[in-house]
Amino acid sequence: MTKRQTFTKAFKAEAVRLLEQSGKPAAELARELGVRRNQLYKWQTQSTAQGEHAFPGSGRRPKPADDVARLTRELARVTEERDILKKAVTYFARSSAGSGLES
Protein backbone atom coordinates (compact mmCIF):
# COMPACT_ATOMS: atom_id res chain seq x y z
CA MET A 1 0.00 0.00 0.00
CA THR A 2 1.43 3.38 -0.98
CA LYS A 3 1.51 6.39 1.28
CA ARG A 4 -1.02 9.07 0.44
CA GLN A 5 0.50 12.24 -0.98
CA THR A 6 -0.43 15.60 0.48
CA PHE A 7 0.25 19.02 -1.02
CA THR A 8 0.45 22.55 0.33
CA LYS A 9 -2.20 25.18 -0.28
CA ALA A 10 0.33 27.14 -2.37
CA PHE A 11 1.10 24.10 -4.53
CA LYS A 12 -2.60 23.47 -5.19
CA ALA A 13 -3.26 27.11 -6.00
CA GLU A 14 -0.31 27.21 -8.41
CA ALA A 15 -1.46 23.96 -10.05
CA VAL A 16 -4.93 25.46 -10.60
CA ARG A 17 -3.39 28.65 -12.00
CA LEU A 18 -1.26 26.62 -14.43
CA LEU A 19 -4.28 24.54 -15.44
CA GLU A 20 -6.27 27.66 -16.25
CA GLN A 21 -3.56 29.80 -17.83
CA SER A 22 -0.83 27.59 -19.32
CA GLY A 23 -2.85 26.24 -22.24
CA LYS A 24 -1.39 22.78 -21.66
CA PRO A 25 -3.66 19.75 -21.61
CA ALA A 26 -4.62 18.72 -18.09
CA ALA A 27 -3.08 15.26 -18.52
CA GLU A 28 0.30 16.71 -19.51
CA LEU A 29 0.27 19.22 -16.66
CA ALA A 30 -0.70 16.49 -14.19
CA ARG A 31 2.26 14.34 -15.31
CA GLU A 32 4.64 17.28 -14.90
CA LEU A 33 3.34 18.03 -11.41
CA GLY A 34 3.19 14.39 -10.32
CA VAL A 35 -0.55 14.33 -9.59
CA ARG A 36 -3.60 12.71 -11.14
CA ARG A 37 -5.51 14.65 -13.80
CA ASN A 38 -8.76 14.28 -11.87
CA GLN A 39 -7.06 15.76 -8.82
CA LEU A 40 -6.30 18.92 -10.79
CA TYR A 41 -9.95 19.21 -11.75
CA LYS A 42 -11.02 18.67 -8.13
CA TRP A 43 -8.67 21.43 -6.96
CA GLN A 44 -9.98 23.72 -9.70
CA THR A 45 -13.57 23.10 -8.58
CA GLN A 46 -12.66 23.76 -4.93
CA SER A 47 -10.81 26.93 -5.87
CA THR A 48 -13.72 28.23 -7.93
CA ALA A 49 -16.33 27.40 -5.28
CA GLN A 50 -14.44 28.53 -2.18
CA GLY A 51 -12.05 31.14 -3.56
CA GLU A 52 -9.54 32.29 -0.95
CA HIS A 53 -10.83 29.76 1.60
CA ALA A 54 -10.09 26.74 -0.58
CA PHE A 55 -7.56 24.12 0.58
CA PRO A 56 -7.72 24.68 4.36
CA GLY A 57 -5.69 21.56 5.22
CA SER A 58 -2.03 21.51 6.17
CA GLY A 59 -0.61 19.31 3.43
CA ARG A 60 2.93 19.15 2.20
CA ARG A 61 4.63 18.69 -1.14
CA PRO A 62 6.57 15.49 -1.89
CA LYS A 63 10.07 15.59 -0.45
CA PRO A 64 12.86 16.70 -2.78
CA ALA A 65 14.70 13.50 -1.85
CA ASP A 66 11.92 11.51 -3.54
CA ASP A 67 12.39 13.54 -6.71
CA VAL A 68 16.16 13.11 -6.57
CA ALA A 69 15.84 9.33 -6.18
CA ARG A 70 13.38 9.13 -9.08
CA LEU A 71 15.58 11.28 -11.31
CA THR A 72 18.67 9.26 -10.39
CA ARG A 73 16.92 6.03 -11.44
CA GLU A 74 15.73 7.63 -14.66
CA LEU A 75 19.23 8.95 -15.43
CA ALA A 76 20.72 5.49 -14.92
CA ARG A 77 18.15 3.95 -17.27
CA VAL A 78 18.66 6.58 -19.96
CA THR A 79 22.45 6.32 -19.68
CA GLU A 80 22.23 2.55 -20.11
CA GLU A 81 20.00 2.96 -23.18
CA ARG A 82 22.43 5.48 -24.66
CA ASP A 83 25.39 3.15 -24.12
CA ILE A 84 23.54 0.27 -25.78
CA LEU A 85 22.73 2.46 -28.79
CA LYS A 86 26.37 3.59 -29.06
CA LYS A 87 27.52 -0.04 -29.12
CA ALA A 88 24.91 -0.90 -31.75
CA VAL A 89 26.00 2.01 -33.97
CA THR A 90 29.64 0.95 -33.66
CA TYR A 91 28.78 -2.67 -34.47
CA PHE A 92 26.72 -1.80 -37.54
CA ALA A 93 29.26 0.74 -38.74
CA ARG A 94 31.99 -1.91 -38.63
CA SER A 95 29.88 -4.56 -40.33
CA SER A 96 28.72 -2.22 -43.12
CA ALA A 97 32.24 -0.87 -43.69
CA GLY A 98 33.57 -4.42 -43.94
CA SER A 99 30.94 -5.50 -46.46
CA GLY A 100 31.47 -2.39 -48.60
CA LEU A 101 35.16 -3.16 -49.15
CA GLU A 102 34.52 -6.62 -50.61
CA SER A 103 32.54 -5.31 -53.61
C-alpha positions as CSV (number, residue, x, y, z in Angstrom):
1,M,0.0,0.0,0.0
2,T,1.4,3.4,-1.0
3,K,1.5,6.4,1.3
4,R,-1.0,9.1,0.4
5,Q,0.5,12.2,-1.0
6,T,-0.4,15.6,0.5
7,F,0.3,19.0,-1.0
8,T,0.4,22.6,0.3
9,K,-2.2,25.2,-0.3
10,A,0.3,27.1,-2.4
11,F,1.1,24.1,-4.5
12,K,-2.6,23.5,-5.2
13,A,-3.3,27.1,-6.0
14,E,-0.3,27.2,-8.4
15,A,-1.5,24.0,-10.0
16,V,-4.9,25.5,-10.6
17,R,-3.4,28.6,-12.0
18,L,-1.3,26.6,-14.4
19,L,-4.3,24.5,-15.4
20,E,-6.3,27.7,-16.3
21,Q,-3.6,29.8,-17.8
22,S,-0.8,27.6,-19.3
23,G,-2.8,26.2,-22.2
24,K,-1.4,22.8,-21.7
25,P,-3.7,19.8,-21.6
26,A,-4.6,18.7,-18.1
27,A,-3.1,15.3,-18.5
28,E,0.3,16.7,-19.5
29,L,0.3,19.2,-16.7
30,A,-0.7,16.5,-14.2
31,R,2.3,14.3,-15.3
32,E,4.6,17.3,-14.9
33,L,3.3,18.0,-11.4
34,G,3.2,14.4,-10.3
35,V,-0.5,14.3,-9.6
36,R,-3.6,12.7,-11.1
37,R,-5.5,14.7,-13.8
38,N,-8.8,14.3,-11.9
39,Q,-7.1,15.8,-8.8
40,L,-6.3,18.9,-10.8
41,Y,-10.0,19.2,-11.8
42,K,-11.0,18.7,-8.1
43,W,-8.7,21.4,-7.0
44,Q,-10.0,23.7,-9.7
45,T,-13.6,23.1,-8.6
46,Q,-12.7,23.8,-4.9
47,S,-10.8,26.9,-5.9
48,T,-13.7,28.2,-7.9
49,A,-16.3,27.4,-5.3
50,Q,-14.4,28.5,-2.2
51,G,-12.0,31.1,-3.6
52,E,-9.5,32.3,-1.0
53,H,-10.8,29.8,1.6
54,A,-10.1,26.7,-0.6
55,F,-7.6,24.1,0.6
56,P,-7.7,24.7,4.4
57,G,-5.7,21.6,5.2
58,S,-2.0,21.5,6.2
59,G,-0.6,19.3,3.4
60,R,2.9,19.2,2.2
61,R,4.6,18.7,-1.1
62,P,6.6,15.5,-1.9
63,K,10.1,15.6,-0.5
64,P,12.9,16.7,-2.8
65,A,14.7,13.5,-1.8
66,D,11.9,11.5,-3.5
67,D,12.4,13.5,-6.7
68,V,16.2,13.1,-6.6
69,A,15.8,9.3,-6.2
70,R,13.4,9.1,-9.1
71,L,15.6,11.3,-11.3
72,T,18.7,9.3,-10.4
73,R,16.9,6.0,-11.4
74,E,15.7,7.6,-14.7
75,L,19.2,8.9,-15.4
76,A,20.7,5.5,-14.9
77,R,18.2,4.0,-17.3
78,V,18.7,6.6,-20.0
79,T,22.4,6.3,-19.7
80,E,22.2,2.5,-20.1
81,E,20.0,3.0,-23.2
82,R,22.4,5.5,-24.7
83,D,25.4,3.1,-24.1
84,I,23.5,0.3,-25.8
85,L,22.7,2.5,-28.8
86,K,26.4,3.6,-29.1
87,K,27.5,0.0,-29.1
88,A,24.9,-0.9,-31.8
89,V,26.0,2.0,-34.0
90,T,29.6,1.0,-33.7
91,Y,28.8,-2.7,-34.5
92,F,26.7,-1.8,-37.5
93,A,29.3,0.7,-38.7
94,R,32.0,-1.9,-38.6
95,S,29.9,-4.6,-40.3
96,S,28.7,-2.2,-43.1
97,A,32.2,-0.9,-43.7
98,G,33.6,-4.4,-43.9
99,S,30.9,-5.5,-46.5
100,G,31.5,-2.4,-48.6
101,L,35.2,-3.2,-49.1
102,E,34.5,-6.6,-50.6
103,S,32.5,-5.3,-53.6
